[in-house]
């Protein structure tokens, strides 16, 4: 249902978060202009401003549900374009906390597209919407306000072409979706509103990714591999099937244990993982390009909801708001959840109120943030506050992973929570607790974590 709220909205950033914001804004504003720094290719090419785009990038089940809602036939379209689909448990070899999960049918079917392909598809769908314009090769130079600075009235942009001068895009609403490097905190501070507090968790994550020709040797009917880092072995890796008869392998290391990119070092790193599956695949696979790297120093959450006053007509979304450790595959799905939050505010028929929006989005972020930070703080070298609740939770999750090795019901329950389908409380239900206890009695692990503070 279309509700006319204003004439023009401007979205800064044409990544997934910005595109999804533009999608819901198109129902409430006559014009939506999306501005991005990069050249936006017409094909599925990696972008300079999306450095993680060359690496494992998964749209988990909850995110796929939302994109199906926002873009009808989303899944069918991608399948028709040659994107593989998979059951997130039956078709994936999961190894978490050093324990290999069984592979029952989970009913969670997801598409396995590369980030450039997925973003290109969403961008094409958004660009087809009435009133939407996407401007690339433009720098977001700042925001404009009323003389009293209490309302944002537009965005200052500079087209990156010879002889270009700064121009102002007047707007009833400006949404910042420029990512981790967002300058919104500085813009607000310069206007006298102060900078939002930041929560940072330094993880020292490094990726090295190489793309190979499919099929993957030794993978059989499976379509993915996930080997999670652990506190005693901060190395992991993932295999993802892609469109175009390709697959990628991302090797990862926490706490500065970065995987090398030379062919022999890359193979040796894969050989060092807890299970041999990735090594056995890439040992005989045909590489299509050299290994690429990505560094992620810290997860960052900006607490706009704590600012006592904010200007009207200005919102923030996506990585500009919260940038998660990417090993948990939450980023795109949380951006989709934030778009749904914006959509609910727009359905009220009035301009979204900044403080109300940020409070509601904070509730959306809380669960995935606590999940990822809790996982990161399981590593003793990661600095942060470890409450008794978190210590007990981390010990319990390790025991759950141990039990899930022998219990398909527990494996499915955990993956549903990881996919943001179910809330984490489901893992603490009496029935789940009993299954974990039973399996740990039947299959004790002498090296497992103890449930103690």
C-alpha positions, 0 to 999 in steps of 0.5 A: 500500500502506497502512503504519500508522506513527502516529495523526495527522499535521498539515500546515501549509499547503494549497497544492500542496506541503501537499496532496501531502504530505497525500496520501502521509501519508494512507497512513501515518497514521490522521488527517491534518489540513491547516491553512491561513491562507486561506479555501479556496474551493469554486471556482477562485478566486485565494487571497490567500496565493498571490499568484502564482496569478493569473499563468502557472503551469505544471505541467511534464511531470515534475510531471504524471507524479507527479500522475498517479501520486498521483491516478489519472485526473488528466489525463483528469479535467482534460481532461473538466473543460475544461482544454486540453492541449498538446504542450510543443514542437509547440504552444508557440512557444519563444524562448530566448536570442533564438532561436525554436525549431522545433516538432516533436512532443515527446511531452510532453503537459501540461495547461494549467490555471490555478493556482487550478483545478489547486489546487482539483482537487488539494484536492478529491481530497485531501479525499476521502481517508479520514482527511483533514481540511482546516481553513481560516482558521487561523493556524499559531502554532507547534509544541509539543515534549516537555520536552527539546525533542527531539521535536515533539508538535503544532502550535499553531493559532488559528482566525480567528473572533471569540472564538477561542482558541489550540488545540493539535493533537497530532500524531506528525508535523508538516510545514511547507508554509506557503511563503516566509514560513515561520516554521519557522527561527524556531521551531527557533531558539527551541528551540535548534536554530539557524536553517538557512543560506540561499542567496539569489539576488536577481533583482528579477523582476516580473510583470504578467498580464492574462486575455483571452477565447479564442481568441487572435488570430493564435495559430492551432493553437498553444497557448502562447508563451514568450519568455525574458529575456536578459542584453541584454534582461531582458524576457520574456513567456508566453501560457498557454491556460486552462480556461473559454475564456480565456488569460492573458498574463504580461509579465515583467521581471528586475532591476527592469525591471517591466512596467506595468499600464496598457493602453498601457504594457502593450502597449508593453512587449509590443511591446518583446520579442524577437519580436512574437508576444505583442504581435500577440496582445494588440493585438486580444484582448478583455481580461476583467480588469485587469492584476495584478502580482507581485514576486519579489525573490529565490530562497531555499533553506533548508539544513535538511540542514546543521543538526547536530541537528533535533527528531524529528517535524518536516519542511519541504517546498515553498517553505518549503524552497526557493523558485525563480525562477518563470520556470523553472516548477519550483516545483510539480514540485519539490514533487511530487518532494519528496512522492515522497521523503516517500513513499519514507521512509514506505514503510520503515514507520517515522517519517521521520527528519528529517536523512535526509529533508532530506538526500534532499530536498536531492538532489532540489532540487540539479538544478533549483536549479543550473539556475535559479541558473545561468540567473539568474547569466547576467545580469551584474547578479545577484550570486553566485558564478560558477564556471568550470563555470557560466560555461562551462555558460551559454555552452554553453546559449546556443550550444545555443539558437542551434543548436536554432533549426535542429535539432528534435532539440536543441530537444526535448533542451533542453525535456526537460531543462527539464521535469525529464524528463532530467538536464542531463548529457544536453545534454553527451552526445557526440552532442548536443555534435556537433550543437551544434558542427555547427549553429554551424558551419553557422549562425554567430551573430556576436553569440553567446556564446563558450565561454570562462571 
